[in-house]
Amino acid sequence: METKYIIGAVVAIIAIVGIGAVVLGGGNTHHAPNELVACVAAHGEEPEFGFDPMHGWGYHDSGTEPLIQSTILKRDKDNNFVNDLATDYKISDNYKKYTVTIRDDVNFTDGSKLTAKDVAFSYNTAKEMGEGADLSSMNEAKADGNKVVFTLNKSDSTFINKLTDVGIVPEAGYNNETYGQNPIGSGPYKLAQWDKGQQFILEKNPDYYGKEPYFEKITNLFLDPDAAFAAVKNGDVDIAEVQLAYANESVKGYHMEYFDSIDVRGISLPTEMDTGKVSEDNVTIGNNVTGDPAVREALNVGINRQSLLDGAFNGYGNVSYNGVASQLPWAFNSTFKDGNVNQAKEILSNAGWKDTNGDGIVEKNGTPAAFSVYYNSKATERQAIAVAVSEQAKEIGIDITPVGGSWDDIDPNIYSQGVVWGFGSADPFEIEHQYDSRVAYTSYDNPEGLNESAVDALIDAAMAQDLNASYSTWSQAAQQATSKYPYLWIGSVDYTYFVSDDLDISNSTHLIYPHGGDIWGNIYDWKRVNETQA
């Protein structure tokens, strides 16, 4: 599920007040071995509402590490569920009730005890605010002694994934307008300082109940891509996430770490014709070009994905024909080959699309095969995708206009034009967001308007099955949906980081990377390789 964030804007390396011993621009980082300076964007850059899980902090489609707060469950490197605040949990046979026992030895950083009531409050508040995890199947969470009972409004075997998604906040004194600036949590770190637009500083929580992280202090800078790379070249940071355009660069004192991800990019293609229909938010629905299945199929067959990835992703990614990353247990192989321009032209011709005026663009009933593809202009890889698809589409007779802008610019067009999206979750419920007709045209769910009763039925069947057993059913739902070509899926993107040679971020223990990444997911295993180098 695509999520919007406000991007922290710093356009040059600047002297930042409050970092303490860190000096930017001097060619070296000057800090203690157990202090870390980073420039990473695991939570979509700077959060608009601060460090508040009720406003989506720590959640980016599949439960990234919030650092400041605890969660009920976590995932290990093999994507298995492991206890965090939970000591055990039980799931009813009909998948409508989840009962979780909460450990009794956890305190918040203000000294108060974390209880099952805080957990229930956090989930009920998160559902009410609706800015992070999808808790639509939850009726309520209720504390019962040291247990939390989640009652659902329908069978949902995927709900266990949501137990990784919500950071727990204290019920007493919580204020959704002020908490994000001064968060009280029970995670491995606590917020020491937040200089808006510049940085945040975390300090180790001495009362943390879990595995103790090595680093006492983490300073994370908000820098734009060019400034982040400049910080690396100056030796000002220990680790920096960089755009794929920089992935082949080399910088003395640093090495590159590459992480495969399940974070897939694709372009939604409206499946309805434009009949004057609008959504509840008065947004136009349908497109008289992409509404023709032949156009969607021709694009899927004619576009050369590997060529596109070699350019847009600098080669750091994996082709995807169906939007399901190969690492996921519901992955499947698509049956068509791409890059076949002649076949794409034939598909269009057989459906009545002809170039009658010789301009290279086919028409049908007087309508030229032309539409726009919108992309978030902050994401350079999305721009590269839109431009590359536009160039390739002309070879098959389709005129696509790339349009960059903010999400405020994109939102009025999401149901009537193509949009470059990012998806990637270890929760198969994402398929419901992408294809279920019953959620179509609600926010970012099913923006292409796919309406297939067989897909809806398979989704319902999957949610009523044991989670592991349901993966084949989820796969069938995705296969049925993608056979209608509601998206032009492109590929998954690698995450690339410049890492100081004296820093070990334990590549072998890193967690699966969802949409938005999760660089902090194994922070407990990070350490200095040689403290004398720091």
Protein Blocks (a to p, Z undefined) as FASTA:
>chain_A
ZZdddddddfbdcddehklmacghklpacddfkbccddddflgpaafkljafknogaiah
jopaehlaccfbdcdfkopacdfkbmbdcddfklpaccddddfkbccfkopacdfklmmm
mmmmmmmnopmccfklpmbdcdehjaccdddfbdcfklmmmmmmpccddfehpafklmmm
mccdfbfbdcfbdcehiaccddddfkbcbdcdfblbdcdddddfklmmmmmmnopafbdc
ddfklmmpccehiacdddddfbdcdddddfbdcehiacfkopaedjfklmpmklmmmmmm
mpcfklmmmmmnnopacddfklpafkbmkbccdfbdehilklmmmmmmmnopacfkonop
aceehiacdddddddfklmklmmmmmmmmmmmmmnopacddddddfklmmmmmmmcccdd
ddddfbfklmmmmmmmklgoiajgoklopacfklmmmmmmmmmpcfklmmmmmmmmmmmm
mmnopaccfbdcdddddddfkbcehlmlpccddehijfklmmmmgccfblmlZZ
